[in-house]
Amino acid sequence: MANSKHISLASAIASVPTPDGRVFAELFAHGTLAVELYAPKGIDPQTPHSRDEVYVVARGAGIFYDGAERVHIAPGDFLFVAAGRTHRFEDFTDDLAVWVFFYGPDGGERLGPA
């Protein structure tokens, strides 16, 4: 599989928490793309990240706060967070797990013409 990669949700979930107690694990990287599984427990202590990111909810439910609005989330939901933006998961179920896709340069991608 030199030109492709398969990661099952089950194997991703088994990777967290990590042996050192982190609730996320990087599972794949290619160029500027880094793919993680994030499974916070109790509270989400995130701080803004230096790169743009996409979340896809794999399991669980809760509320996602993007620094301005709160939205209910469920499996299959897509969330985009621009670099430097405050965000976190709130009031989430114990089984929350989200795929995280970081990409692009530090500071986020530049917006093109509308």
MOPAC internal coordinates of N, CA, C and O (Angstrom, degrees):
PM7 1SCF
backbone

  N    0.0000 0     0.00 0     0.00 0    0    0    0
  C    1.4568 1     0.00 0     0.00 0    1    0    0
  C    1.5215 1   111.31 1     0.00 0    2    1    0
  O    1.2310 1   119.37 1  -133.67 1    3    2    1
  N    1.2750 1   118.81 1    46.33 1    3    2    1
  C    1.4563 1   121.53 1  -177.27 1    5    3    2
  C    1.5152 1   112.86 1   -63.24 1    6    5    3
  O    1.2310 1   119.23 1   150.08 1    7    6    5
  N    1.3125 1   119.07 1   -29.92 1    7    6    5
  C    1.4600 1   122.17 1  -176.91 1    9    7    6
  C    1.5181 1   113.44 1  -107.69 1   10    9    7
  O    1.2310 1   120.20 1  -169.23 1   11   10    9
  N    1.3138 1   117.22 1    10.77 1   11   10    9
  C    1.4589 1   120.58 1   178.36 1   13   11   10
  C    1.5272 1   108.89 1  -150.43 1   14   13   11
  O    1.2310 1   121.54 1   -10.58 1   15   14   13
  N    1.3172 1   114.66 1   169.42 1   15   14   13
  C    1.4710 1   119.55 1  -178.65 1   17   15   14
  C    1.5097 1   108.15 1  -149.68 1   18   17   15
  O    1.2310 1   120.17 1   -42.30 1   19   18   17
  N    1.3108 1   117.28 1   137.70 1   19   18   17
  C    1.4571 1   122.97 1   175.35 1   21   19   18
  C    1.5242 1   108.23 1  -123.73 1   22   21   19
  O    1.2310 1   120.69 1   -51.01 1   23   22   21
  N    1.3171 1   116.29 1   128.99 1   23   22   21
  C    1.4618 1   121.80 1   175.52 1   25   23   22
  C    1.5162 1   106.53 1  -131.25 1   26   25   23
  O    1.2310 1   120.08 1   -61.51 1   27   26   25
  N    1.3061 1   117.45 1   118.49 1   27   26   25
  C    1.4621 1   119.98 1   178.35 1   29   27   26
  C    1.5237 1   109.96 1   -77.30 1   30   29   27
  O    1.2310 1   120.98 1   -26.78 1   31   30   29
  N    1.3230 1   115.73 1   153.22 1   31   30   29
  C    1.4589 1   119.90 1   176.01 1   33   31   30
  C    1.5243 1   109.97 1   -60.36 1   34   33   31
  O    1.2310 1   120.23 1   139.85 1   35   34   33
  N    1.3202 1   117.17 1   -40.15 1   35   34   33
  C    1.4699 1   120.72 1  -179.27 1   37   35   34
  C    1.5240 1   111.48 1   -60.34 1   38   37   35
  O    1.2310 1   119.96 1   135.22 1   39   38   37
  N    1.3349 1   117.67 1   -44.78 1   39   38   37
  C    1.4657 1   118.93 1  -179.85 1   41   39   38
  C    1.5216 1   111.18 1   -70.03 1   42   41   39
  O    1.2310 1   120.05 1   145.90 1   43   42   41
  N    1.3406 1   117.52 1   -34.10 1   43   42   41
  C    1.4622 1   120.58 1   177.38 1   45   43   42
  C    1.5214 1   110.75 1   -64.70 1   46   45   43
  O    1.2310 1   120.35 1   134.27 1   47   46   45
  N    1.3251 1   116.94 1   -45.73 1   47   46   45
  C    1.4641 1   121.34 1   179.94 1   49   47   46
  C    1.5279 1   110.74 1   -63.26 1   50   49   47
  O    1.2310 1   120.54 1   144.26 1   51   50   49
  N    1.3315 1   116.58 1   -35.74 1   51   50   49
  C    1.4676 1   120.41 1   178.99 1   53   51   50
  C    1.5269 1   111.96 1   -66.57 1   54   53   51
  O    1.2310 1   119.93 1   163.63 1   55   54   53
  N    1.3299 1   117.74 1   -16.37 1   55   54   53
  C    1.4691 1   121.22 1  -177.83 1   57   55   54
  C    1.5258 1   113.35 1   -83.63 1   58   57   55
  O    1.2310 1   120.03 1   171.19 1   59   58   57
  N    1.3490 1   117.56 1    -8.81 1   59   58   57
  C    1.4651 1   121.03 1   178.99 1   61   59   58
  C    1.5281 1   109.81 1  -125.60 1   62   61   59
  O    1.2310 1   119.19 1   -37.03 1   63   62   61
  N    1.2967 1   119.15 1   142.97 1   63   62   61
  C    1.4560 1   124.72 1    -3.44 1   65   63   62
  C    1.5303 1   110.87 1   -68.40 1   66   65   63
  O    1.2310 1   121.23 1   -24.40 1   67   66   65
  N    1.3267 1   115.26 1   155.60 1   67   66   65
  C    1.4591 1   121.27 1   178.28 1   69   67   66
  C    1.5259 1   109.06 1   -74.63 1   70   69   67
  O    1.2310 1   119.89 1   -13.38 1   71   70   69
  N    1.3278 1   117.81 1   166.62 1   71   70   69
  C    1.4733 1   119.40 1   178.75 1   73   71   70
  C    1.5254 1   113.51 1   -55.63 1   74   73   71
  O    1.2310 1   120.46 1   151.61 1   75   74   73
  N    1.3487 1   116.73 1   -28.39 1   75   74   73
  C    1.4680 1   118.56 1   179.19 1   77   75   74
  C    1.5319 1   112.48 1   -93.86 1   78   77   75
  O    1.2310 1   120.36 1  -169.04 1   79   78   77
  N    1.3624 1   116.91 1    10.96 1   79   78   77
  C    1.4581 1   121.05 1   172.31 1   81   79   78
  C    1.5183 1   116.45 1    91.97 1   82   81   79
  O    1.2310 1   119.33 1  -178.42 1   83   82   81
  N    1.3373 1   118.89 1     1.58 1   83   82   81
  C    1.4730 1   119.86 1   178.80 1   85   83   82
  C    1.5292 1   110.03 1   -69.67 1   86   85   83
  O    1.2310 1   120.81 1   -34.80 1   87   86   85
  N    1.3288 1   116.05 1   145.20 1   87   86   85
  C    1.4694 1   121.13 1  -179.32 1   89   87   86
  C    1.5218 1   111.54 1   -97.20 1   90   89   87
  O    1.2310 1   120.39 1  -161.46 1   91   90   89
  N    1.3244 1   116.86 1    18.54 1   91   90   89
  C    1.4547 1   122.45 1   173.58 1   93   91   90
  C    1.5241 1   108.18 1  -141.00 1   94   93   91
  O    1.2310 1   121.32 1   -26.14 1   95   94   93
  N    1.3252 1   115.08 1   153.86 1   95   94   93
  C    1.4550 1   119.90 1   176.72 1   97   95   94
  C    1.5150 1   108.44 1  -142.21 1   98   97   95
  O    1.2310 1   120.83 1   -48.51 1   99   98   97
  N    1.3311 1   116.01 1   131.49 1   99   98   97
  C    1.4592 1   119.52 1   173.19 1  101   99   98
  C    1.5202 1   107.97 1   -77.57 1  102  101   99
  O    1.2310 1   121.01 1   -53.30 1  103  102  101
  N    1.3236 1   115.68 1   126.70 1  103  102  101
  C    1.4556 1   121.33 1  -174.32 1  105  103  102
  C    1.5177 1   113.64 1  -111.78 1  106  105  103
  O    1.2310 1   120.51 1   162.03 1  107  106  105
  N    1.3398 1   116.63 1   -17.97 1  107  106  105
  C    1.4604 1   119.73 1  -176.87 1  109  107  106
  C    1.5191 1   108.83 1  -159.84 1  110  109  107
  O    1.2310 1   120.73 1   -34.88 1  111  110  109
  N    1.3272 1   116.22 1   145.12 1  111  110  109
  C    1.4603 1   121.21 1   174.17 1  113  111  110
  C    1.5190 1   108.60 1  -144.43 1  114  113  111
  O    1.2310 1   121.25 1   -38.29 1  115  114  113
  N    1.3265 1   115.21 1   141.71 1  115  114  113
  C    1.4628 1   121.75 1   177.65 1  117  115  114
  C    1.5219 1   107.44 1  -157.53 1  118  117  115
  O    1.2310 1   120.15 1   -64.08 1  119  118  117
  N    1.3263 1   117.33 1   115.92 1  119  118  117
  C    1.4598 1   120.08 1  -175.81 1  121  119  118
  C    1.5192 1   109.40 1    59.19 1  122  121  119
  O    1.2310 1   120.46 1    51.01 1  123  122  121
  N    1.3460 1   116.72 1  -128.99 1  123  122  121
  C    1.4681 1   119.34 1   179.76 1  125  123  122
  C    1.5243 1   112.33 1   -84.88 1  126  125  123
  O    1.2310 1   119.88 1   174.05 1  127  126  125
  N    1.3284 1   117.84 1    -5.95 1  127  126  125
  C    1.4629 1   121.33 1  -177.80 1  129  127  126
  C    1.5241 1   111.17 1   -82.45 1  130  129  127
  O    1.2310 1   120.84 1   -49.92 1  131  130  129
  N    1.3324 1   115.99 1   130.08 1  131  130  129
  C    1.4634 1   122.32 1   171.69 1  133  131  130
  C    1.5182 1   106.52 1  -129.11 1  134  133  131
  O    1.2310 1   120.59 1   -50.24 1  135  134  133
  N    1.3296 1   116.48 1   129.76 1  135  134  133
  C    1.4623 1   122.20 1  -178.77 1  137  135  134
  C    1.5222 1   108.53 1  -113.27 1  138  137  135
  O    1.2310 1   121.26 1   -51.21 1  139  138  137
  N    1.3249 1   115.19 1   128.79 1  139  138  137
  C    1.4629 1   121.49 1   179.41 1  141  139  138
  C    1.5216 1   109.79 1  -128.55 1  142  141  139
  O    1.2310 1   121.20 1   -17.02 1  143  142  141
  N    1.3112 1   115.31 1   162.98 1  143  142  141
  C    1.4557 1   121.02 1   164.59 1  145  143  142
  C    1.5218 1   105.45 1  -112.79 1  146  145  143
  O    1.2310 1   120.78 1   -47.82 1  147  146  145
  N    1.3324 1   116.12 1   132.18 1  147  146  145
  C    1.4608 1   122.41 1  -178.17 1  149  147  146
  C    1.5161 1   107.80 1  -121.04 1  150  149  147
  O    1.2310 1   120.41 1   -54.00 1  151  150  149
  N    1.3281 1   116.82 1   126.00 1  151  150  149
  C    1.4614 1   122.15 1  -178.07 1  153  151  150
  C    1.5276 1   109.37 1  -137.38 1  154  153  151
  O    1.2310 1   120.44 1  -102.53 1  155  154  153
  N    1.3413 1   116.76 1    77.47 1  155  154  153
  C    1.4683 1   119.78 1  -178.54 1  157  155  154
  C    1.5265 1   111.50 1   -65.60 1  158  157  155
  O    1.2310 1   120.93 1   -25.61 1  159  158  157
  N    1.2983 1   115.83 1   154.39 1  159  158  157
  C    1.4656 1   121.74 1   178.73 1  161  159  158
  C    1.5237 1   109.21 1  -124.07 1  162  161  159
  O    1.2310 1   120.48 1   -59.94 1  163  162  161
  N    1.3260 1   116.68 1   120.06 1  163  162  161
  C    1.4643 1   121.15 1   176.22 1  165  163  162
  C    1.5132 1   114.24 1    82.60 1  166  165  163
  O    1.2310 1   120.46 1   112.96 1  167  166  165
  N    1.3260 1   116.72 1   -67.04 1  167  166  165
  C    1.4618 1   121.16 1   177.80 1  169  167  166
  C    1.5255 1   108.75 1  -131.04 1  170  169  167
  O    1.2310 1   120.79 1   -19.80 1  171  170  169
  N    1.3107 1   116.09 1   160.20 1  171  170  169
  C    1.4571 1   122.16 1   177.33 1  173  171  170
  C    1.5229 1   107.71 1  -111.49 1  174  173  171
  O    1.2310 1   119.92 1   -74.72 1  175  174  173
  N    1.3296 1   117.76 1   105.28 1  175  174  173
  C    1.4623 1   120.78 1  -175.26 1  177  175  174
  C    1.5323 1   114.68 1   -88.21 1  178  177  175
  O    1.2310 1   119.95 1  -161.54 1  179  178  177
  N    1.3192 1   117.70 1    18.46 1  179  178  177
  C    1.4667 1   119.86 1  -174.95 1  181  179  178
  C    1.5168 1   113.58 1   -56.34 1  182  181  179
  O    1.2310 1   121.95 1   -31.37 1  183  182  181
  N    1.3119 1   113.87 1   148.63 1  183  182  181
  C    1.4616 1   122.54 1   168.80 1  185  183  182
  C    1.5248 1   106.20 1  -119.41 1  186  185  183
  O    1.2310 1   119.67 1   -16.86 1  187  186  185
  N    1.3268 1   118.23 1   163.14 1  187  186  185
  C    1.4681 1   119.57 1  -178.85 1  189  187  186
  C    1.5330 1   111.89 1   -55.59 1  190  189  187
  O    1.2310 1   121.46 1   -35.69 1  191  190  189
  N    1.3309 1   114.81 1   144.31 1  191  190  189
  C    1.4582 1   122.08 1  -179.38 1  193  191  190
  C    1.5239 1   110.31 1   -98.87 1  194  193  191
  O    1.2310 1   120.82 1   -21.23 1  195  194  193
  N    1.3122 1   116.03 1   158.77 1  195  194  193
  C    1.4620 1   120.72 1  -177.01 1  197  195  194
  C    1.5239 1   113.53 1   -83.57 1  198  197  195
  O    1.2310 1   120.22 1   169.15 1  199  198  197
  N    1.3354 1   117.19 1   -10.85 1  199  198  197
  C    1.4683 1   120.14 1  -179.35 1  201  199  198
  C    1.5269 1   110.06 1  -124.93 1  202  201  199
  O    1.2310 1   120.86 1   -20.94 1  203  202  201
  N    1.3207 1   115.97 1   159.06 1  203  202  201
  C    1.4623 1   120.58 1   174.24 1  205  203  202
  C    1.5191 1   108.76 1   -61.82 1  206  205  203
  O    1.2310 1   121.13 1   -28.99 1  207  206  205
  N    1.3451 1   115.44 1   151.01 1  207  206  205
  C    1.4601 1   118.61 1   178.75 1  209  207  206
  C    1.5209 1   111.04 1  -146.85 1  210  209  207
  O    1.2310 1   122.27 1   -26.04 1  211  210  209
  N    1.3189 1   113.26 1   153.96 1  211  210  209
  C    1.4568 1   122.85 1   175.99 1  213  211  210
  C    1.5233 1   106.48 1  -124.01 1  214  213  211
  O    1.2310 1   120.85 1   -43.18 1  215  214  213
  N    1.3298 1   115.99 1   136.82 1  215  214  213
  C    1.4570 1   122.34 1   171.66 1  217  215  214
  C    1.5214 1   108.26 1  -112.63 1  218  217  215
  O    1.2310 1   120.74 1   -37.35 1  219  218  217
  N    1.3197 1   116.19 1   142.65 1  219  218  217
  C    1.4564 1   122.47 1   167.99 1  221  219  218
  C    1.5209 1   105.76 1  -127.60 1  222  221  219
  O    1.2310 1   120.78 1   -59.22 1  223  222  221
  N    1.3261 1   116.12 1   120.78 1  223  222  221
  C    1.4645 1   120.78 1  -177.86 1  225  223  222
  C    1.5326 1   108.32 1   -71.43 1  226  225  223
  O    1.2310 1   120.83 1   -60.11 1  227  226  225
  N    1.3225 1   116.01 1   119.89 1  227  226  225
  C    1.4650 1   121.69 1  -179.80 1  229  227  226
  C    1.5303 1   111.59 1   -89.65 1  230  229  227
  O    1.2310 1   120.85 1   139.91 1  231  230  229
  N    1.3180 1   115.97 1   -40.09 1  231  230  229
  C    1.4729 1   120.11 1   177.51 1  233  231  230
  C    1.5137 1   108.09 1  -157.83 1  234  233  231
  O    1.2310 1   120.94 1   -17.56 1  235  234  233
  N    1.3251 1   115.80 1   162.44 1  235  234  233
  C    1.4519 1   121.58 1  -179.85 1  237  235  234
  C    1.5218 1   112.11 1    86.97 1  238  237  235
  O    1.2310 1   121.12 1     2.60 1  239  238  237
  N    1.3128 1   115.47 1  -177.40 1  239  238  237
  C    1.4635 1   121.98 1  -177.48 1  241  239  238
  C    1.5205 1   108.07 1  -154.37 1  242  241  239
  O    1.2310 1   121.06 1   -12.59 1  243  242  241
  N    1.3181 1   115.58 1   167.41 1  243  242  241
  C    1.4545 1   120.60 1   178.43 1  245  243  242
  C    1.5013 1   110.51 1   164.58 1  246  245  243
  O    1.2310 1   121.46 1    30.09 1  247  246  245
  N    1.3170 1   114.81 1  -149.91 1  247  246  245
  C    1.4648 1   122.26 1  -179.97 1  249  247  246
  C    1.5214 1   107.36 1  -125.45 1  250  249  247
  O    1.2310 1   121.06 1   -40.30 1  251  250  249
  N    1.3258 1   115.57 1   139.70 1  251  250  249
  C    1.4541 1   121.39 1   175.21 1  253  251  250
  C    1.5115 1   108.13 1  -112.89 1  254  253  251
  O    1.2310 1   120.69 1   -54.11 1  255  254  253
  N    1.3231 1   116.28 1   125.89 1  255  254  253
  C    1.4616 1   123.34 1   178.65 1  257  255  254
  C    1.5203 1   107.82 1  -106.38 1  258  257  255
  O    1.2310 1   120.25 1   -56.49 1  259  258  257
  N    1.3270 1   117.13 1   123.51 1  259  258  257
  C    1.4660 1   121.24 1  -177.16 1  261  259  258
  C    1.5232 1   113.12 1  -103.53 1  262  261  259
  O    1.2310 1   120.33 1  -162.33 1  263  262  261
  N    1.3098 1   116.98 1    17.67 1  263  262  261
  C    1.4519 1   120.96 1  -178.89 1  265  263  262
  C    1.5109 1   113.13 1    95.63 1  266  265  263
  O    1.2310 1   120.86 1   165.73 1  267  266  265
  N    1.3467 1   115.96 1   -14.27 1  267  266  265
  C    1.4678 1   120.77 1   179.60 1  269  267  266
  C    1.5202 1   111.82 1  -137.74 1  270  269  267
  O    1.2310 1   120.43 1   140.88 1  271  270  269
  N    1.3221 1   116.78 1   -39.12 1  271  270  269
  C    1.4689 1   121.05 1  -176.48 1  273  271  270
  C    1.5160 1   110.34 1  -128.00 1  274  273  271
  O    1.2310 1   121.28 1   -22.73 1  275  274  273
  N    1.3307 1   115.16 1   157.27 1  275  274  273
  C    1.4521 1   122.32 1   173.66 1  277  275  274
  C    1.5165 1   108.07 1  -116.83 1  278  277  275
  O    1.2310 1   121.08 1   -47.80 1  279  278  277
  N    1.3420 1   115.54 1   132.20 1  279  278  277
  C    1.4633 1   120.75 1   178.04 1  281  279  278
  C    1.5231 1   108.58 1  -129.07 1  282  281  279
  O    1.2310 1   120.92 1   -34.04 1  283  282  281
  N    1.3235 1   115.84 1   145.96 1  283  282  281
  C    1.4616 1   121.04 1   174.22 1  285  283  282
  C    1.5166 1   108.66 1   -75.09 1  286  285  283
  O    1.2310 1   120.85 1   -41.00 1  287  286  285
  N    1.3255 1   115.99 1   139.00 1  287  286  285
  C    1.4640 1   121.05 1  -179.68 1  289  287  286
  C    1.5162 1   110.49 1  -123.03 1  290  289  287
  O    1.2310 1   121.22 1   -27.59 1  291  290  289
  N    1.3417 1   115.27 1   152.41 1  291  290  289
  C    1.4529 1   123.25 1  -179.71 1  293  291  290
  C    1.5240 1   108.24 1  -150.00 1  294  293  291
  O    1.2310 1   119.77 1   -13.14 1  295  294  293
  N    1.3348 1   118.04 1   166.86 1  295  294  293
  C    1.4607 1   120.54 1  -179.70 1  297  295  294
  C    1.5295 1   112.15 1   -52.56 1  298  297  295
  O    1.2310 1   122.14 1   -44.20 1  299  298  297
  N    1.3333 1   113.51 1   135.80 1  299  298  297
  C    1.4536 1   121.22 1  -179.75 1  301  299  298
  C    1.5159 1   113.88 1    95.57 1  302  301  299
  O    1.2310 1   119.83 1   165.13 1  303  302  301
  N    1.3275 1   117.94 1   -14.87 1  303  302  301
  C    1.4633 1   120.63 1  -178.02 1  305  303  302
  C    1.5271 1   110.99 1   -69.15 1  306  305  303
  O    1.2310 1   121.47 1   -34.41 1  307  306  305
  N    1.3318 1   114.79 1   145.59 1  307  306  305
  C    1.4645 1   124.94 1   179.06 1  309  307  306
  C    1.5200 1   108.10 1  -109.88 1  310  309  307
  O    1.2310 1   120.58 1   -44.25 1  311  310  309
  N    1.3391 1   116.50 1   135.75 1  311  310  309
  C    1.4619 1   122.23 1   177.87 1  313  311  310
  C    1.5190 1   108.65 1  -134.37 1  314  313  311
  O    1.2310 1   120.15 1   -45.87 1  315  314  313
  N    1.3192 1   117.32 1   134.13 1  315  314  313
  C    1.4613 1   122.27 1   174.79 1  317  315  314
  C    1.5207 1   108.28 1  -112.89 1  318  317  315
  O    1.2310 1   120.53 1   -42.45 1  319  318  317
  N    1.3367 1   116.59 1   137.55 1  319  318  317
  C    1.4583 1   122.20 1   176.53 1  321  319  318
  C    1.5255 1   107.80 1  -132.45 1  322  321  319
  O    1.2310 1   120.76 1   -59.50 1  323  322  321
  N    1.3208 1   116.14 1   120.50 1  323  322  321
  C    1.4619 1   121.11 1   177.74 1  325  323  322
  C    1.5214 1   110.18 1   -70.14 1  326  325  323
  O    1.2310 1   120.78 1   -29.09 1  327  326  325
  N    1.3086 1   116.11 1   150.91 1  327  326  325
  C    1.4632 1   122.13 1   177.82 1  329  327  326
  C    1.5274 1   110.14 1   -52.16 1  330  329  327
  O    1.2310 1   120.88 1   -43.36 1  331  330  329
  N    1.3235 1   115.93 1   136.64 1  331  330  329
  C    1.4605 1   121.88 1   176.10 1  333  331  330
  C    1.5109 1   115.27 1    83.86 1  334  333  331
  O    1.2310 1   119.76 1   176.73 1  335  334  333
  N    1.3263 1   118.06 1    -3.27 1  335  334  333
  C    1.4694 1   121.45 1  -175.63 1  337  335  334
  C    1.5319 1   111.00 1   -84.99 1  338  337  335
  O    1.2310 1   120.03 1   -46.15 1  339  338  337
  N    1.3227 1   117.55 1   133.85 1  339  338  337
  C    1.4593 1   122.38 1   173.08 1  341  339  338
  C    1.5217 1   108.93 1   -63.50 1  342  341  339
  O    1.2310 1   120.37 1   -43.09 1  343  342  341
  N    1.3223 1   116.89 1   136.91 1  343  342  341
  C    1.4652 1   121.05 1   177.37 1  345  343  342
  C    1.5217 1   109.45 1  -165.31 1  346  345  343
  O    1.2310 1   121.74 1   -22.03 1  347  346  345
  N    1.3432 1   114.28 1   157.97 1  347  346  345
  C    1.4662 1   119.52 1   176.33 1  349  347  346
  C    1.5249 1   109.57 1  -172.29 1  350  349  347
  O    1.2310 1   121.55 1   -16.21 1  351  350  349
  N    1.3290 1   114.64 1   163.79 1  351  350  349
  C    1.4583 1   121.97 1   173.04 1  353  351  350
  C    1.5205 1   107.89 1   -96.70 1  354  353  351
  O    1.2310 1   120.53 1   -39.70 1  355  354  353
  N    1.3316 1   116.60 1   140.30 1  355  354  353
  C    1.4640 1   122.05 1  -178.92 1  357  355  354
  C    1.5262 1   109.40 1  -132.70 1  358  357  355
  O    1.2310 1   120.90 1   -24.42 1  359  358  357
  N    1.3117 1   115.89 1   155.58 1  359  358  357
  C    1.4723 1   122.26 1   175.48 1  361  359  358
  C    1.5198 1   111.55 1    42.86 1  362  361  359
  O    1.2310 1   120.67 1  -131.07 1  363  362  361
  N    1.3289 1   116.33 1    48.93 1  363  362  361
  C    1.4599 1   120.60 1  -176.83 1  365  363  362
  C    1.5233 1   111.81 1   -99.97 1  366  365  363
  O    1.2310 1   121.27 1   -22.65 1  367  366  365
  N    1.3297 1   115.17 1   157.35 1  367  366  365
  C    1.4557 1   121.61 1   179.43 1  369  367  366
  C    1.5315 1   109.76 1   -70.66 1  370  369  367
  O    1.2310 1   121.57 1   -21.41 1  371  370  369
  N    1.3388 1   114.61 1   158.59 1  371  370  369
  C    1.4659 1   120.27 1  -178.30 1  373  371  370
  C    1.5228 1   113.22 1   -61.96 1  374  373  371
  O    1.2310 1   120.60 1   157.47 1  375  374  373
  N    1.3308 1   116.46 1   -22.53 1  375  374  373
  C    1.4647 1   119.48 1  -176.57 1  377  375  374
  C    1.5280 1   113.59 1   -98.27 1  378  377  375
  O    1.2310 1   119.77 1  -166.53 1  379  378  377
  N    1.3383 1   118.04 1    13.47 1  379  378  377
  C    1.4667 1   119.84 1  -178.84 1  381  379  378
  C    1.5269 1   110.68 1   -57.20 1  382  381  379
  O    1.2310 1   121.08 1   -49.83 1  383  382  381
  N    1.3187 1   115.54 1   130.17 1  383  382  381
  C    1.4603 1   122.82 1   173.88 1  385  383  382
  C    1.5197 1   106.95 1  -145.13 1  386  385  383
  O    1.2310 1   120.77 1   -49.27 1  387  386  385
  N    1.3185 1   116.14 1   130.73 1  387  386  385
  C    1.4600 1   120.93 1  -178.97 1  389  387  386
  C    1.5226 1   109.85 1  -129.88 1  390  389  387
  O    1.2310 1   121.01 1   -40.99 1  391  390  389
  N    1.3285 1   115.67 1   139.01 1  391  390  389
  C    1.4513 1   121.04 1   169.14 1  393  391  390
  C    1.5250 1   106.57 1   -75.01 1  394  393  391
  O    1.2310 1   120.33 1   -41.46 1  395  394  393
  N    1.3129 1   116.97 1   138.54 1  395  394  393
  C    1.4644 1   122.17 1   177.71 1  397  395  394
  C    1.5266 1   107.79 1  -123.24 1  398  397  395
  O    1.2310 1   121.02 1   -49.25 1  399  398  397
  N    1.3357 1   115.66 1   130.75 1  399  398  397
  C    1.4562 1   121.84 1   178.93 1  401  399  398
  C    1.5254 1   108.22 1  -121.00 1  402  401  399
  O    1.2310 1   120.18 1   -74.11 1  403  402  401
  N    1.3256 1   117.26 1   105.89 1  403  402  401
  C    1.4600 1   122.03 1   173.93 1  405  403  402
  C    1.5203 1   107.09 1   -92.40 1  406  405  403
  O    1.2310 1   120.74 1   -38.63 1  407  406  405
  N    1.3343 1   116.20 1   141.37 1  407  406  405
  C    1.4592 1   118.95 1   179.70 1  409  407  406
  C    1.5236 1   110.44 1  -157.34 1  410  409  407
  O    1.2310 1   121.74 1   -14.79 1  411  410  409
  N    1.3172 1   114.27 1   165.21 1  411  410  409
  C    1.4626 1   120.56 1   175.80 1  413  411  410
  C    1.5107 1   112.89 1    79.98 1  414  413  411
  O    1.2310 1   121.64 1     3.50 1  415  414  413
  N    1.3293 1   114.47 1  -176.50 1  415  414  413
  C    1.4689 1   120.57 1  -176.36 1  417  415  414
  C    1.5326 1   112.56 1   -80.12 1  418  417  415
  O    1.2310 1   120.86 1   -17.03 1  419  418  417
  N    1.3349 1   115.95 1   162.97 1  419  418  417
  C    1.4604 1   119.84 1   170.85 1  421  419  418
  C    1.5283 1   108.19 1   -56.48 1  422  421  419
  O    1.2310 1   120.75 1   -41.27 1  423  422  421
  N    1.3031 1   116.17 1   138.73 1  423  422  421
  C    1.4564 1   121.23 1  -177.90 1  425  423  422
  C    1.5250 1   113.10 1    91.70 1  426  425  423
  O    1.2310 1   120.10 1   171.68 1  427  426  425
  N    1.3431 1   117.42 1    -8.32 1  427  426  425
  C    1.4619 1   121.45 1   178.26 1  429  427  426
  C    1.5190 1   112.68 1    88.58 1  430  429  427
  O    1.2310 1   121.55 1   -14.64 1  431  430  429
  N    1.3145 1   114.64 1   165.36 1  431  430  429
  C    1.4552 1   120.40 1   178.41 1  433  431  430
  C    1.5189 1   110.67 1   -75.45 1  434  433  431
  O    1.2310 1   120.87 1   -30.96 1  435  434  433
  N    1.2817 1   115.94 1   149.04 1  435  434  433
  C    1.4598 1   121.05 1   176.46 1  437  435  434
  C    1.5183 1   109.11 1   -76.74 1  438  437  435
  O    1.2310 1   120.91 1   -40.07 1  439  438  437
  N    1.3232 1   115.87 1   139.93 1  439  438  437
  C    1.4555 1   120.35 1   177.10 1  441  439  438
  C    1.5211 1   109.07 1   -76.40 1  442  441  439
  O    1.2310 1   120.94 1   -44.89 1  443  442  441
  N    1.3171 1   115.82 1   135.11 1  443  442  441
  C    1.4538 1   120.74 1   177.09 1  445  443  442
  C    1.5210 1   110.05 1   -85.39 1  446  445  443
  O    1.2310 1   120.50 1     1.31 1  447  446  445
  N    1.3356 1   116.65 1  -178.69 1  447  446  445
  C    1.4642 1   119.68 1   177.98 1  449  447  446
  C    1.5178 1   110.80 1   -63.43 1  450  449  447
  O    1.2310 1   121.00 1   -33.84 1  451  450  449
  N    1.3145 1   115.70 1   146.16 1  451  450  449
  C    1.4757 1   120.79 1  -177.91 1  453  451  450
  C    1.5074 1   111.42 1   -72.50 1  454  453  451
  O    1.2310 1   120.10 1   180.00 1  455  454  453

